[in-house]
Amino acid sequence: MLDRRVEQLTRRVEQTQHGFTDIRRAADELASETTEERLQLAEALYPSKVAQARMLAVFLYGDVAGESEISRLFLRTVVSRDPDWRVQEILAQAFDRCCKDMGYEQALPMIIDWLSDDSANVRRAVTEGLRIWTARPYFKEHPADAIALPSQHRADSSEYLRKSVGNALRDISRKHADLVRQELERWNLDDQRVKYTHALAGKFVFGESS
């Protein structure tokens, strides 16, 4: 029975070549099932060679991660190593879903912990997943925290992560220009990695030539 469901779900999501909407919809249609049942499906889907099936699995892991430590650990230690960039995009969404279900303030220790992970993909799941940071509860009331947390990776060795950091700060600057400007003015632009992030983050604060 499980094998048949996995085969049916894989055939369905395999049709999605662009975007994530239908795969997200497939996960939503399983929302009435128990945490254990969705975990079982995720565990059966993830080993697939079909990237879309793994993407569905990651959505399912994220949907139960707020209450499942097993799911959070799998996302962090296994999914973060997936070579497909689309799976990494879903990992970011899954992390945000987990924080939402836990409550963003209650999830702060996890957010800080993931930001300190050795894996750039784990760190990016936070910086990208929580965008727009200041649209999220807690961070909406504490924009300084929303700026400080991703900013610590302005000189990260991963350009993939630095791009996410810069874009996140740029998003925040739309409503909190002064706070973002104060942060950016403290950065050492002699560091080329920092300069790269600064250019993205300062787009609306300093203009296109930043």
C-alpha positions, 0 to 999 in steps of 0.5 A: 500500500505504501509503495503504491502511494509513493509511486502515485505521488511520484508520478504526480509531482514528476509532472511539475517542471517549473515552480513548487506550487503543485508540489506544495498542493500535494503536501497540503492534501496530506494534511489530514493524515497523522504526523506518523503517517506523513513521516512514513511517506516522507521517509519513503519518498526521499530516497527517490532519484526523482527530485520532485519526489524528494521536494515533496518529502521535504515539504512533508518533513517541514509540515511536521517538524514543529512537533517532530525532532526526528524531522528537524534532524533529518532536514538539517543533516540529510536534506541540507546535503541534497545536490539539487538546488530546488530541494534546497529551496524547499528546505528553506520553506520547510524551516520557515514552516517549522518556525511558524508552527513552533512560534518564531520567538520560541524558535529563536534558539533553533534559528541561532543554532542553525545559523552556526551550523558548518553547512552553508545550506543549513545556514541559508535555510534560515536566511532565505526561509525567514524572508521577509524577516520583518514580516514574521511574528517576533521579528516584526516587533524586533527588527534589530534582531532581524537585521543582526542575525543574518548580518553575521554571515556577511563575509561567509565563504559561500556566495550562495549564502551571502546573496541570501543575506544581502537580499534579506537585508535589502527586503528589510530596508524597505521598511527599516532603512535607518536600521539597515543603514546603521548596520551597513555603515559598520561593515568593513568594505575592504573585505571583498566578500563583505562588499558583495553582500553590502552591494545587495543589502544597500540597494535601496539604502544607498542606491544602485552604485553601493 
